[in-house]
């Protein structure tokens, strides 16, 4: 029986050694590593060697080997409990709570042709605008217009009582007629040598004085018949029939609306590119969705010492008279030829105190290769769980320098290259090197008119 046991141990040791060598040479693919088979062969060989020892020597050797085995088992259990097990738990937790790829919308950065532009806000003013006021006081006897009506140049608007002036005119005309007759008689007498020339001179002066009195009366009467100095639209009537109108009292406003001016301030630095005749586009809140085109008509000759701004004036056609003086206007002045600009949607920019940045989508880097022994630790499992799948995508955070904004797009001066895929929606859930997937759902179109608070 003892010999059979010895042969069994010998054959087991030999078989384990042969399997280990075959696995190491690549002739066989076994579930355990070659090192494990080598260790098993060594154990069988040690047991065989112990059995071959004499009985007196075998007992102490068995005791020492048993004690060493128990010590090794205790150390192995302790290593498993305090080293391997915590790493396994960390690995399992990392696998269980590994971040899933985030679905994001992306758009490629593209180059567009943008002309250099200067934006400003301004106020509309009439091409000509006055407040109609009387030059002579009196009671209003007739009103010939309605509030908000259009009038032509020289149209009669208001009559002020001129009965006194009419009487003065009649008296003046009578005096002028008498002065003409007297002058004619004096000239006949001078021609006959019956009176001196001084008498004719006095008669001529009296006639001229009477003529001046008539002219003055007619001028006062004309002042009390108030007429439109130019064509335009009247404002609200501020006087009623029978009301006393004093000198300078505002009776109504008259505005010439076509064309119409817009005055707007620009920084003094803009004088280097601003010039008369440049194209200007304008929008007003009162007429949403419509853009008015005009040109710069004039630039002020001085810069304000308080604001360091200079005022420019643009002229716009207003045939339908929808634009009114006093309206608030947003203006864009084209100050040069178009140039290539790299642009992104405005939603792609993440604004922060540390700088404006974007997330660029890139292919995931290659995963680390497994160890040569074919084993993977718990920390390696955790890293593999958090890493994106082969062929997946990750995001890279890049700080950018932004430029001008046009509608829903913004110029990028530094940080992104043309053609790179940039995240435009879903950035709030991202961090650097986070795995992502691209959502192919079309983005909602921007509103035609941006809502204002």
Secondary structure, 3 states (H helix, E strand, C coil): CHHHHHHHHHHHHHHHHHHHHHHHHCCCCCCCCHHHHHHHHHHHHHHHHHHHCCHHHHHHHHHHHHHHHHHHHHHHHHHHHHHHHHHHHHHHHHHHCCCCCEEEEEEECEEEEEEEEEEEEEEEEEEEEEEEECCCCEEEEEECCCCCCEECCCCEEEEECCHHHHHHHHHHHHHHHHHHHHHHHHHHHHHHCCCCHHHHHHHHHHHHHHHHHHHHHHHHHHHCEEECCCCEEECCCCCCCCCEECCCCEEEEEEEEEEEEEEEEEEHHHHHCCCCCCEEEEEECCCCCCCEEEEEEEECCCCCCCCCEEEEEEEECCCCCCCCCCCEEEEEEEEEEEEEEEEEEHHHCECCCCCCEEEEEEECCCCCCCCCCCCCCHHHHHHHHHCCCCCCEEEEEEECEEEEEECCEEEEEECCCCCCEEEEECHHHCCCCCEEEECCCCCCCCCCCCCCC
